[in-house]
Amino acid sequence: MDCSLLKEFLDNEGIVYHENEPMSAHTTFKIGGPADLFVQPASENALSKIVSFCNEREIPFHIIGNGSNLLVSDLGVDGAVIHVGALSDYSVGGVNEITCGSGLRLSLLCSYALENGLTGLEFAWGIPGFVGGAVYMNAGAYDSEISNVITECRCITADGKFETLTLDKMKLGYRTSIFKEKKNRVITSAKFQLYPGDPETIRSRMDELMLRRKSKQPLEYPSAGSTFKRPTGNFAGTLIEMCGLKGFTIGGAQVSEKHAGFVINVGNATASDVKRVIEAVAEKVFLETSVKLEPEVEFIGR
Ligand SMILES: Cc1cc2nc3c(=O)[nH]c(=O)nc-3n(C[C@H](O)[C@H](O)[C@H](O)COP(=O)(O)OP(=O)(O)OC[C@H]3O[C@@H](n4cnc5c(N)ncnc54)[C@H](O)[C@@H]3O)c2cc1C
């Protein structure tokens, strides 16, 4: 689409952007066609200006963190993809609190917690997202999730204003949040309440969980993690395996042999290959088990 107005605005504001940026370079699936504009604001003020500019003029935009829960269309994305990676500052304060930007990698947040002898975030070690994406998804693993540690977050509303939401206002549930439900806020930072812990115990829990990931998950291939949400009272991977779909392949997309809950990119997969695998798997699982699998991975683009 014609992005000349937005380009002029970004030039005037001195905000960095790239045209026709391949999204395959910004997703853990290594899939995705070009974004009209890939924008990298250096501060939350710059980000708020872009948000209000785009909303006022109805220019479509998508926020992206580490792209680890995204499947981007082969045809690319209209408008702006805004990367929040520069919002990566963090500070320790209050009583065992860490506040950090939404562009901080979860792995770094976990390391900072460890360095400061703070426990509570070990579950997130190995989730390859940024803090904003983790809050949006209420990311979780190994019996814990973001909702157990976050106390508030700061975000930008549709008109570019700043707002602080406390935990009860974030509506965090299983892989969902108010941010995902309404899609009208951009998270800029988050505050986590942790507890004093013994660094050796924290470190060994992180190591243990990483080992479990490595042994069970196909981390050697590009993917977006668990493809489907966990259906109530069941596991997507188990159902998929029961339906004989391990190794099921279309083009370069395959149901992992190691963990049937993951669709992996075994070589030059397109988004269309992945979509077709997802649809075929959901259809067969429904036919054979009557369980409706819902994708956890989000689709964006043309
Ligand atoms: C190998 C692997 C293992 C994984 N393991 C787990 C796991 O154990 N548990 C788990 O929950 N997930 C897991 N995931 C999925 C993924 O890492 C998480 O969902 C993560 O929280 C996504 O963060 P992200 O920064 O990559 O978000 P992205 O994929 O970039 O974005 C996801 C969504 O969040 C929105 N978003 C991102 N940042 C913001 C922001 N600042 N403000 C508003 N909206 C925003 C985006 O618009 C998009 O809709 C795994 C993925 C992989 C590849």
The ligand as a MOL file (V3000), in Angstrom:
LIG
                    3D

  0  0  0     0  0            999 V3000
M  V30 BEGIN CTAB
M  V30 COUNTS 53 58 0 0 0
M  V30 BEGIN ATOM
M  V30 1 C 10.9360 -22.8350 20.4300 0
M  V30 2 C 9.7930 -22.0690 21.0360 0
M  V30 3 C 9.3530 -22.3790 22.3160 0
M  V30 4 C 8.2780 -21.6880 22.8810 0
M  V30 5 N 7.8880 -22.0050 24.1390 0
M  V30 6 C 6.8550 -21.3440 24.7020 0
M  V30 7 C 6.4130 -21.6590 26.0290 0
M  V30 8 O 6.9550 -22.5170 26.7020 0
M  V30 9 N 5.3770 -20.9640 26.5280 0
M  V30 10 C 4.7400 -19.9880 25.8260 0
M  V30 11 O 3.7940 -19.3710 26.3510 0
M  V30 12 N 5.1420 -19.6560 24.5790 0
M  V30 13 C 6.1640 -20.3050 23.9980 0
M  V30 14 N 6.5780 -19.9800 22.7300 0
M  V30 15 C 5.8370 -18.9580 21.9670 0
M  V30 16 C 6.3810 -17.5170 22.1180 0
M  V30 17 O 7.7500 -17.5110 22.4180 0
M  V30 18 C 5.6060 -16.7370 23.1680 0
M  V30 19 O 4.2330 -16.6460 22.8490 0
M  V30 20 C 6.1740 -15.3200 23.3610 0
M  V30 21 O 5.5820 -14.7550 24.4960 0
M  V30 22 C 5.9330 -14.4060 22.1600 0
M  V30 23 O 6.7140 -13.2360 22.3390 0
M  V30 24 P 7.2790 -12.4250 21.0930 0
M  V30 25 O 8.0030 -11.2390 21.6040 0
M  V30 26 O 8.0380 -13.3050 20.1960 0
M  V30 27 O 5.9120 -11.9700 20.4130 0
M  V30 28 P 5.6060 -11.8720 18.8510 0
M  V30 29 O 5.5630 -13.2390 18.2530 0
M  V30 30 O 6.4850 -10.8680 18.2140 0
M  V30 31 O 4.1260 -11.3040 18.9020 0
M  V30 32 C 3.0780 -12.1220 19.3900 0
M  V30 33 C 1.8380 -11.2210 19.5660 0
M  V30 34 O 2.1020 -10.2950 20.6210 0
M  V30 35 C 1.8710 -8.9680 20.1800 0
M  V30 36 N 2.8430 -8.0930 20.8360 0
M  V30 37 C 4.1890 -8.2960 20.9030 0
M  V30 38 N 4.7530 -7.2850 21.5990 0
M  V30 39 C 3.7500 -6.4450 21.9690 0
M  V30 40 C 3.7010 -5.2170 22.6980 0
M  V30 41 N 4.8130 -4.6470 23.1750 0
M  V30 42 N 2.4980 -4.6310 22.8780 0
M  V30 43 C 1.3570 -5.1980 22.3790 0
M  V30 44 N 1.3520 -6.3530 21.6750 0
M  V30 45 C 2.5360 -6.9690 21.4770 0
M  V30 46 C 2.0950 -9.0100 18.6750 0
M  V30 47 O 1.3990 -7.9570 18.0160 0
M  V30 48 C 1.5320 -10.3770 18.3300 0
M  V30 49 O 0.1360 -10.2740 18.1550 0
M  V30 50 C 7.6490 -20.6510 22.1480 0
M  V30 51 C 8.1060 -20.3350 20.8650 0
M  V30 52 C 9.1670 -21.0300 20.3130 0
M  V30 53 C 9.6610 -20.6510 18.9440 0
M  V30 END ATOM
M  V30 BEGIN BOND
M  V30 1 1 1 2
M  V30 2 1 2 3
M  V30 3 2 2 52
M  V30 4 2 3 4
M  V30 5 1 4 5
M  V30 6 1 4 50
M  V30 7 2 5 6
M  V30 8 1 6 7
M  V30 9 1 6 13
M  V30 10 2 7 8
M  V30 11 1 7 9
M  V30 12 1 9 10
M  V30 13 2 10 11
M  V30 14 1 10 12
M  V30 15 2 12 13
M  V30 16 1 13 14
M  V30 17 1 14 15
M  V30 18 1 14 50
M  V30 19 1 15 16
M  V30 20 1 16 17
M  V30 21 1 16 18
M  V30 22 1 18 19
M  V30 23 1 18 20
M  V30 24 1 20 21
M  V30 25 1 20 22
M  V30 26 1 22 23
M  V30 27 1 23 24
M  V30 28 2 24 25
M  V30 29 1 24 26
M  V30 30 1 24 27
M  V30 31 1 27 28
M  V30 32 2 28 29
M  V30 33 1 28 30
M  V30 34 1 28 31
M  V30 35 1 31 32
M  V30 36 1 32 33
M  V30 37 1 33 34
M  V30 38 1 33 48
M  V30 39 1 34 35
M  V30 40 1 35 36
M  V30 41 1 35 46
M  V30 42 1 36 37
M  V30 43 1 36 45
M  V30 44 2 37 38
M  V30 45 1 38 39
M  V30 46 1 39 40
M  V30 47 2 39 45
M  V30 48 1 40 41
M  V30 49 2 40 42
M  V30 50 1 42 43
M  V30 51 2 43 44
M  V30 52 1 44 45
M  V30 53 1 46 47
M  V30 54 1 46 48
M  V30 55 1 48 49
M  V30 56 2 50 51
M  V30 57 1 51 52
M  V30 58 1 52 53
M  V30 END BOND
M  V30 END CTAB
M  END
